[in-house]
Amino acid sequence: MDNYSAQTGTGETDSQQERAEQSAFLDAIMETGPMQFCHKYLVAKGKVPADVKGFKNALYQMWFSFYRREQQNDSCGFEHVFLGERKDGEVSGFHNWMMFWIEECKGHVDYKGYMHPRNRSEVVDNNDRIISCQLSWHGDIKTVTTMFIGTSPEFEFALYTLYFVAGQERTMVMIDGYEVELRCYRIRSQQGDKIGSCFPDLKAEHSQSHS
């Protein structure tokens, strides 16, 4: 998580060690059920290579290959979605609860409050799995960020990969009783499209989902 500069406009580089860490991450995540399901599903749809090596190369291209936000090679999908970025007093991305928790423990994040979805009760409890909130990170503001809570990295990585490759820019889904609009934005590339951002937009919770 410390391989990137959070400030957009600062060019990123991949060292040999960082590339090895990315490859090890992809190796590990491909051993999990969610990513194996994702791979099998996308192969059945004719969207990705059937061999694991080819799929890993496609994952690297969409998640870790750099592109331009403010200057050449200053961002990538993994950094934006899972780690977050900062520019001119504002935060962009930052859609992962583990990063939120780590940075809050360090005193870098100031939680500003929970935003209730439509038709949602005012009570927040241990059953909640998606949250929209306001926060500041190193003093920079994110007016609204939405993230899953308590989910595994492989679940989020697989979900975003699946809908980025096979879904639309905006796709309505039901996840554990939540009505969620998954948003996946792409950076076009001749070598293969790259993830500009992926995140859930929480619409409502169905009352029958938690008993």
C-alpha positions as CSV (number, residue, x, y, z in Angstrom):
1,M,0.0,0.0,0.0
2,D,3.0,2.3,0.2
3,N,4.1,2.0,-3.4
4,Y,2.2,5.1,-4.6
5,S,2.2,8.8,-4.1
6,A,-1.3,9.9,-3.1
7,Q,-0.9,13.3,-4.7
8,T,-2.1,13.3,-8.3
9,G,0.3,15.1,-10.6
10,T,3.2,13.1,-9.2
11,G,4.5,10.6,-11.7
12,E,4.6,7.0,-10.5
13,T,7.3,4.4,-11.4
14,D,7.3,0.6,-10.9
15,S,10.5,-0.8,-9.4
16,Q,11.5,-4.4,-9.8
17,Q,10.4,-5.1,-6.2
18,E,7.1,-3.4,-6.7
19,R,6.4,-5.4,-9.9
20,A,7.2,-8.5,-7.9
21,E,4.8,-7.5,-5.1
22,Q,2.0,-6.9,-7.7
23,S,2.7,-10.3,-9.2
24,A,2.6,-12.0,-5.7
25,F,-0.7,-10.2,-5.0
26,L,-2.2,-11.5,-8.2
27,D,-0.9,-15.0,-7.5
28,A,-2.4,-15.0,-4.0
29,I,-5.8,-13.5,-5.1
30,M,-6.1,-16.0,-7.9
31,E,-6.1,-18.8,-5.3
32,T,-9.3,-17.5,-3.8
33,G,-12.9,-18.5,-4.6
34,P,-14.2,-15.1,-5.7
35,M,-11.4,-14.6,-8.2
36,Q,-11.7,-18.2,-9.6
37,F,-15.4,-17.6,-10.1
38,C,-14.7,-14.3,-11.7
39,H,-12.2,-15.9,-14.1
40,K,-14.5,-18.8,-14.9
41,Y,-17.5,-16.5,-15.6
42,L,-15.5,-14.1,-17.8
43,V,-14.0,-17.0,-19.8
44,A,-17.5,-18.4,-20.4
45,K,-18.5,-15.0,-21.7
46,G,-15.5,-14.9,-24.0
47,K,-14.1,-11.8,-22.3
48,V,-10.7,-12.9,-21.0
49,P,-8.0,-15.5,-21.7
50,A,-8.7,-19.0,-20.3
51,D,-5.2,-19.6,-19.0
52,V,-4.3,-18.1,-15.6
53,K,-1.2,-16.4,-16.9
54,G,-3.1,-14.6,-19.6
55,F,-5.8,-13.6,-17.2
56,K,-3.2,-12.2,-14.7
57,N,-1.7,-10.1,-17.6
58,A,-5.2,-8.7,-18.3
59,L,-5.6,-8.0,-14.6
60,Y,-2.3,-6.2,-14.4
61,Q,-3.2,-4.1,-17.4
62,M,-6.6,-3.0,-16.0
63,W,-5.6,-2.5,-12.4
64,F,-1.9,-1.7,-12.2
65,S,-0.9,-0.2,-15.6
66,F,-0.3,3.6,-15.2
67,Y,-2.2,6.4,-16.9
68,R,-2.5,10.1,-16.8
69,R,-4.8,12.1,-14.5
70,E,-2.7,15.3,-14.1
71,Q,0.6,14.2,-15.7
72,Q,2.1,11.2,-17.4
73,N,1.8,8.0,-15.3
74,D,0.5,9.6,-12.1
75,S,-2.3,7.1,-11.4
76,C,-3.7,3.6,-11.8
77,G,-6.9,1.8,-11.0
78,F,-5.7,0.0,-7.9
79,E,-4.3,3.2,-6.4
80,H,-7.4,5.2,-7.1
81,V,-10.0,2.6,-5.9
82,F,-8.3,0.9,-3.0
83,L,-5.9,3.5,-1.7
84,G,-7.3,6.9,-2.7
85,E,-5.7,10.1,-4.2
86,R,-5.5,13.7,-3.3
87,K,-5.5,17.0,-5.2
88,D,-6.1,20.6,-4.3
89,G,-7.6,19.9,-1.0
90,E,-9.9,17.1,-2.2
91,V,-9.8,13.4,-2.0
92,S,-10.8,11.1,-4.9
93,G,-11.3,7.4,-5.0
94,F,-10.7,5.9,-1.5
95,H,-13.4,3.2,-1.7
96,N,-11.9,0.5,0.5
97,W,-12.8,0.0,4.2
98,M,-9.4,-1.6,5.1
99,M,-7.5,1.5,3.9
100,F,-10.0,3.7,5.8
101,W,-9.4,1.7,9.0
102,I,-5.6,1.7,8.6
103,E,-5.5,5.4,8.0
104,E,-7.9,6.1,10.8
105,C,-5.8,4.1,13.2
106,K,-2.8,6.2,12.2
107,G,-4.8,9.4,12.8
108,H,-4.7,10.4,9.1
109,V,-8.5,10.0,8.5
110,D,-11.2,12.1,10.3
111,Y,-14.6,10.4,9.9
112,K,-17.2,13.1,9.3
113,G,-20.4,11.2,9.4
114,Y,-22.6,8.5,7.9
115,M,-25.1,9.2,5.0
116,H,-28.2,7.1,5.1
117,P,-29.5,5.5,1.8
118,R,-33.1,5.9,0.8
119,N,-35.5,3.7,2.8
120,R,-32.8,2.9,5.4
121,S,-33.4,3.0,9.1
122,E,-31.3,5.4,11.3
123,V,-29.7,2.5,13.2
124,V,-26.3,1.4,12.1
125,D,-25.3,-2.1,13.4
126,N,-23.0,-5.0,12.7
127,N,-25.2,-6.2,9.8
128,D,-24.2,-3.1,7.7
129,R,-22.0,-4.1,4.8
130,I,-22.1,-0.8,2.7
131,I,-21.6,2.7,3.9
132,S,-21.6,6.2,2.4
133,C,-19.8,8.7,4.5
134,Q,-17.9,12.0,4.6
135,L,-14.2,12.1,5.6
136,S,-11.0,14.1,5.6
137,W,-7.7,12.5,4.8
138,H,-4.5,14.4,5.7
139,G,-6.8,17.4,5.9
140,D,-8.2,17.0,2.4
141,I,-12.0,16.5,2.1
142,K,-14.0,13.7,0.5
143,T,-17.6,14.9,0.5
144,V,-19.0,11.4,-0.2
145,T,-17.3,8.1,-0.5
146,T,-19.1,4.7,-0.6
147,M,-17.4,1.5,0.3
148,F,-18.2,-2.1,1.4
149,I,-17.6,-2.9,5.1
150,G,-16.0,-6.1,6.3
151,T,-15.6,-7.6,2.9
152,S,-12.5,-9.3,1.8
153,P,-10.1,-7.7,-0.8
154,E,-10.6,-10.6,-3.1
155,F,-14.4,-10.1,-3.1
156,E,-14.1,-6.4,-4.0
157,F,-11.3,-7.1,-6.6
158,A,-13.4,-9.9,-8.2
159,L,-16.6,-7.9,-8.2
160,Y,-15.1,-4.8,-9.7
161,T,-13.2,-6.8,-12.3
162,L,-16.3,-8.8,-13.3
163,Y,-18.4,-5.7,-13.8
164,F,-15.6,-3.6,-15.4
165,V,-15.1,-6.4,-18.0
166,A,-18.6,-7.7,-18.6
167,G,-20.9,-5.0,-17.2
168,Q,-21.9,-1.5,-18.1
169,E,-20.7,1.8,-16.8
170,R,-23.6,1.8,-14.4
171,T,-25.2,-1.6,-13.4
172,M,-27.9,-2.2,-10.8
173,V,-27.4,-5.2,-8.6
174,M,-28.6,-6.7,-5.4
175,I,-25.9,-7.6,-2.9
176,D,-26.9,-9.1,0.5
177,G,-30.2,-7.2,0.4
178,Y,-28.7,-3.9,-0.7
179,E,-29.8,-2.2,-3.9
180,V,-26.5,-1.1,-5.3
181,E,-25.5,0.7,-8.5
182,L,-22.0,-0.4,-9.4
183,R,-20.1,2.3,-11.3
184,C,-17.1,1.3,-13.4
185,Y,-15.3,4.0,-15.4
186,R,-12.6,3.2,-17.9
187,I,-9.5,4.7,-19.4
188,R,-9.3,3.7,-23.0
189,S,-6.0,2.1,-24.1
190,Q,-4.9,0.3,-27.2
191,Q,-3.2,-2.2,-25.0
192,G,-6.4,-2.9,-23.0
193,D,-8.7,-0.6,-21.1
194,K,-7.7,0.5,-17.6
195,I,-9.8,1.1,-14.5
196,G,-10.5,4.8,-13.9
197,S,-12.7,4.1,-10.9
198,C,-15.0,1.4,-9.6
199,F,-17.3,1.8,-6.6
200,P,-20.8,1.0,-5.2
201,D,-23.5,3.7,-5.1
202,L,-25.9,2.7,-2.4
203,K,-29.5,3.3,-3.2
204,A,-31.6,1.4,-0.6
205,E,-31.7,-1.5,1.7
206,H,-34.6,-4.0,1.4
207,S,-36.1,-4.5,4.8
208,Q,-36.5,-8.3,4.5
209,S,-32.7,-8.8,4.1
210,H,-31.8,-8.8,7.8
211,S,-33.9,-10.6,10.4
